[in-house]
Amino acid sequence: MAAAATAVTHFSSAPAYFLSQSQAILVISKEAKTRPRYSHGHEHGTLSLANFTKISRIELGASLAKRLLNQRRCFRSSTNLLKENELVTLFQEIGLNEKEVDSLLEKNPTLRVTPLDKMRSRILSLESVGIKGMAFCRLISKDSNVLLAEEIDRLICFVRDDLDGNIEPMKLERLLTSTETKFLVGFDQKVRLLLQLGVPRETILHVLNNINLSKAVCLKSVEDIERTFAYLNPFGGADLIVRCPKILNYDLDTQLIPKVRVLSQLGGGDVDSTAAIVWKFPAILSYSLEHIGKHVEFLRSFAGLGDQEIFRIFLVFPAVISASRERKLRPRIDFLKQCGLGSEDIFKFLTKAPLFLALSFDNIAIKLGFLVKIGYECRTRELAAAMGSVTRTSCENLQKVIGLFLSYGLSFADIYIMSKKHPQILQYYHKSLEEKMEYLIVGMGREVGELLAFPAFLGYKLDDRIKHRYEAKRKTLGDGLSINKLLSVSVERFSTKIKKNPIHS
């Protein structure tokens, strides 16, 4: 009995699938002794051997199946745990912490069953086009499908091999997080189409790095891109795109065509001038129809300008569309009105000095301070004219010009007199003025006071006009000939005089 008990103990600890039937009966019989006895229709309420054997076989089969199932689960669990540990290690190597990895796997359980080699390959591909470190962590945190989607492989290969990986990583990151993977198909074909339509190969990266890749390329069909280029051909076509790549972001039918139509109608259908506006300032197409319309209406109502005049201002200075109506346009036009300018005068002023509308408040305030200091009175037409001239120069240069005149013995009153006659003297480059004044005094032997009568002297080119004519007439010039007569006559008339009075050696 002791041997039997030992055998029972030994086999009860062994796996069920190693037990023979007789051994299994001993195990089960031991377990049966601990169970309550019950009646099964037999005398004394005990089981018959036949019934016991039948029940034991059933219980044995169930026990074996349960143990096998548990072992398979344990094996699978161990395998999954091992793979998940490798997966966690892989993501931690690229910069994710444990909490971020758990969140990533929870959001996208497919990653748990994706082969590690496949994910390693995708990670290396993304790193080859500059998406690495924090950029990579941001990318997969926003959209972990970039590790799985097959459509991404061709895009990455094209960027890496055909574009030398020179698309800005941030651009690619935005593209991959904002675009459904199905729209990435054909990216390479559409970029090659841009080259076929005239974008120079040396500028293609400039274009791609300055557009919304999703809007301008992925979400547009080949036909849409071809239609856009065909429409823009009269305005510069591919050259216009290179100058302002983000034009490609806009829809042709709902954005580009309506904006160009508004400009054309403003100019009475002048196609060439409309094209000139777009070419000079292509960014005008980036403003909404509402924005353009409000600018036009403001210039009509507040400045009193007609459509042709507004169009002319756009043609001269299309960047006026970028100036704030309330912060810049209104106070500056109001200043001109206070100086006594009517609608016609405002139009002439703005076509000659359009930068006045774009200058900062501080810039204008400093220049007004200089003008008042040399003698201009507030709210006068003279002040407006002088202001128009100094808009074309910097505050620093204006200060140096005034300082230069003072250093040659001229007073503020003298500067005021000269600038009233010839306002441009306040915008000339101070070093160029100094060279001319030095030549006037030293080279020509004249007095600086002659500038009061003829300040336009300072506007002529020193070598081509002043020196050339002075040297040509030096022998016959005489003290009585003024610098006005020397310089202001036309080239033809001056040449005629030289022929009549040749230079004598």
Secondary structure by P-SEA (a helix, b strand, c coil): caaaaaaaaaaaacccccccaaaaaaaaaaaaaacbbbbcccccccccaaaaaaaaaaaaaaaaaaaaaaaaaaaaaaaaaaaaaaaaaaaaaacccaaaaaaaaaaccccccccaaaaaaaaaaaaaacccaaaaaaaaaacccccccccaaaaaaaaaccccccccaaaaaaaaaccccccccaaaaaaaaaaaacccccaaaaaaaccccccccccccaaaaaaaaaaaccccaaaaaaaccccccccccccaaaaaaaaaaaaccaaaaaaaaaaaccccccccaaaaaaaaaaaaccccccaaaaaaaaaaccccccccccccaaaaaaaaaaacccaaaaaaaaaaccccccccaaaaaaaaaaaaaaccccccaaaaaaaaaaccccaaaaaaaaaaaaaacccaaaaaaaaaaccccccccaaaaaaaaaaacccccccccccccccccccccccccaaaaaaaacccccccccccccccccaaaaaaaaaaccccc
